[in-house]
């Protein structure tokens, strides 16, 4: 079975631009979470979506937004990019009734 | 607030020797604890979790972890290390202060280096 997939793999943007990252969960998983991992640190929670509704939001500015589609895939949008947004963005999915999150390979965003 | 601490930035061990990667936790509810491994330029790979039950949890690739409530620890162990185990290891705890969200709070990571 396919795991969590993310696209694109790498992305280079300049300050002030906007970016959209995409995630497809494991088949049958209805929950998707997004994390930001800055170099040298552990992942930080950004959002969780379940059945297309936001379940939780981490300590990130309103420039970060997300949504989940009827097929449970998800997009993370970041507006007005800052240099500090450069990071590995990880998507994770989990099945109903379990707290185990399975992560995708991530999208590495570089902001110049 | 929920948190985990990984006191060692790096652990060095010779192949064939036992390894331990340390993690301590601080939670206000039930401690749901996880270990993940990250290889270079890759996402996180789930190794094992403790929810309830036996204090010794067995996971993937020969790894196991020991939950110790009195010491609030959840150390990752393997009886015999392999060079291929060299990677970045993260301990994480389920954060209960997020309403209905299932949020993980991660430690800062421990780099494991296994040498011949």
HADDOCK unambig.tbl for C-alpha pairs under 7 A between the chains (distance, minus, plus):
assign (segid A and resid 41 and name CA) (segid B and resid 108 and name CA) 5.18 0.50 0.50
assign (segid A and resid 42 and name CA) (segid B and resid 106 and name CA) 5.54 0.50 0.50
assign (segid A and resid 42 and name CA) (segid B and resid 107 and name CA) 5.77 0.50 0.50
assign (segid A and resid 42 and name CA) (segid B and resid 108 and name CA) 4.72 0.50 0.50
assign (segid A and resid 42 and name CA) (segid B and resid 109 and name CA) 6.17 0.50 0.50
assign (segid A and resid 43 and name CA) (segid B and resid 106 and name CA) 6.24 0.50 0.50
assign (segid A and resid 45 and name CA) (segid B and resid 103 and name CA) 6.64 0.50 0.50
assign (segid A and resid 45 and name CA) (segid B and resid 104 and name CA) 6.98 0.50 0.50
assign (segid A and resid 48 and name CA) (segid B and resid 101 and name CA) 6.33 0.50 0.50
assign (segid A and resid 55 and name CA) (segid B and resid 100 and name CA) 5.87 0.50 0.50
assign (segid A and resid 55 and name CA) (segid B and resid 101 and name CA) 4.88 0.50 0.50
assign (segid A and resid 56 and name CA) (segid B and resid 98 and name CA) 6.32 0.50 0.50
assign (segid A and resid 56 and name CA) (segid B and resid 101 and name CA) 4.90 0.50 0.50
assign (segid A and resid 90 and name CA) (segid B and resid 43 and name CA) 6.87 0.50 0.50
assign (segid A and resid 99 and name CA) (segid B and resid 102 and name CA) 6.57 0.50 0.50
assign (segid A and resid 102 and name CA) (segid B and resid 46 and name CA) 6.57 0.50 0.50
assign (segid A and resid 103 and name CA) (segid B and resid 43 and name CA) 6.04 0.50 0.50
assign (segid A and resid 103 and name CA) (segid B and resid 44 and name CA) 5.57 0.50 0.50
assign (segid A and resid 103 and name CA) (segid B and resid 45 and name CA) 6.62 0.50 0.50
assign (segid A and resid 104 and name CA) (segid B and resid 43 and name CA) 5.52 0.50 0.50
assign (segid A and resid 105 and name CA) (segid B and resid 42 and name CA) 5.04 0.50 0.50
assign (segid A and resid 105 and name CA) (segid B and resid 43 and name CA) 3.96 0.50 0.50
assign (segid A and resid 106 and name CA) (segid B and resid 42 and name CA) 6.94 0.50 0.50
assign (segid A and resid 106 and name CA) (segid B and resid 43 and name CA) 5.58 0.50 0.50
